[in-house]
Amino acid sequence: WFYNKTLWAVAPSYTGVVVITGKQIDGPTRLRFNPAAGFPGEKRLELRFPKETDRRWRYGPGETLIRAPGCYAFQVRGDNFNRTIVFKAVR
């Protein structure tokens, strides 16, 4: 696994749940996530931000774990949105 530092931020204007998953577009590999639990840490299939009522920024420091070079996509879902973020991983 290649560990890549990732910082997720959720704006105060959105207070619902956020779920982040990911997979390789040009191959069979799914991304894994380590939610800042130390090295080597967990290898979760998703990151989840709980609902927030204080209307403040939510930050999710952690790592995205990638097994092989290729084209990948994060799927970021919330109560009223679904976004895809595509990126390329190289050695």
C-alpha positions in Angstrom: 0.0 0.0 0.0 1.1 3.5 -0.8 0.0 6.0 1.9 -0.9 9.5 0.7 -1.7 12.3 3.2 -5.2 13.6 2.6 -7.1 16.4 4.3 -10.8 16.6 3.8 -12.8 19.7 4.7 -16.6 20.2 4.9 -17.9 23.7 4.8 -20.1 25.1 7.7 -22.9 25.7 5.3 -23.4 21.9 4.9 -24.4 20.1 8.1 -25.4 16.6 6.9 -23.5 13.4 6.7 -20.6 13.0 4.2 -19.4 9.6 3.0 -16.3 9.2 0.9 -15.4 6.0 -1.0 -13.1 5.4 -3.9 -11.9 2.9 -6.6 -9.6 2.5 -9.5 -11.3 3.4 -12.8 -8.9 1.5 -15.1 -8.5 -1.6 -12.9 -10.1 -3.6 -10.1 -8.5 -1.9 -7.1 -10.6 -0.2 -4.4 -9.1 2.7 -2.4 -8.7 2.3 1.4 -8.6 5.0 4.0 -6.7 5.4 7.3 -8.5 8.1 9.3 -5.4 9.4 11.1 -5.2 6.4 13.3 -1.4 6.1 13.1 0.8 3.9 10.9 -0.1 1.5 9.5 -3.5 2.1 10.9 -6.8 0.9 9.6 -7.7 0.2 6.0 -11.3 1.3 5.8 -13.4 1.2 2.7 -15.0 4.5 3.5 -14.6 7.7 5.4 -17.6 9.1 7.2 -18.3 12.6 8.6 -21.2 12.6 11.0 -23.9 15.2 11.0 -22.8 18.6 12.5 -25.1 21.0 14.2 -22.6 23.7 15.3 -22.2 25.1 11.8 -18.4 25.0 11.9 -15.7 23.6 9.5 -15.2 19.8 9.8 -11.8 18.5 9.0 -10.8 14.9 8.3 -7.0 14.4 8.2 -6.0 11.0 7.2 -4.4 8.9 4.5 -5.6 7.5 1.2 -4.2 4.1 0.6 -3.4 3.1 -3.0 -2.2 -0.3 -4.1 -1.1 0.4 -7.7 -0.6 3.2 -10.2 -3.6 4.1 -12.3 -6.6 6.3 -12.7 -8.8 6.5 -9.6 -12.0 8.3 -8.4 -13.2 9.5 -5.1 -17.0 9.3 -4.7 -18.2 12.0 -2.2 -21.8 11.7 -1.2 -24.0 13.8 1.1 -27.7 14.4 1.7 -28.2 16.5 -1.4 -25.1 15.9 -3.5 -23.0 13.3 -5.2 -19.6 14.3 -6.6 -16.8 12.4 -8.3 -13.2 13.5 -8.1 -10.9 11.8 -10.6 -7.1 11.6 -10.2 -4.1 9.7 -11.5 -1.7 7.9 -9.2 1.9 7.4 -10.4 5.0 6.0 -8.8 
